[in-house]
Amino acid sequence: MGQKKKITPKVVLDTNVLVSALLFKGSLSKMVDLWKAGRIKPVFSRATFQEFKKVLTYPKFALSPNEILILLEEEVLPYFEVVKVIEEVIGICRDPEDDKFLSCALASGADFVVTGDDDLLILKEFKAAKIIKPADLIHYLESNRVPLPFDRP
């Protein structure tokens, strides 16, 4: 019998997760390894990408325009899928600023929205996307399919 084809999960990374993964050494930096290895397919929408680019310019990160360009061209854009949002999600999240991540998930057919934001985590899922913490996704992938708390038998 044939083997099951492994499907690379599509993930929407919220801005804080993405910035932390790229700029700080620690458990979240494993996310970069996961997308570079093709274990996850991260996705952006125009709105989520614009927010990410804006946050990179914050003085607290002390990144030069050239450093930001290199980060985008070498660490991010070659690995991310960009999706066009057709249907804007409005009023689902407690924080209206976070609805853009749900819009991106809907447009891309994402499997996961990865966040540390309680305003998103409280939802647990949106349409087909599970909303989980970064550590849960990392554990899920490193365990090669250990069921997540919400997986149904």
Secondary structure, DSSP 8 states (H G I E B T S, - for coil): ---------EEEE-HHHHHHHHHS-SGGGHHHHHHHTTS-EEEEEHHHHHHHHHHHT-GGG---HHHHHHIIIIIITTT-EEE--SS---S-SSSGGGHHHHHHHHHHT-SEEE---HHHHTT-EETTEEEE-HHHHHHHHHTTS---TT---
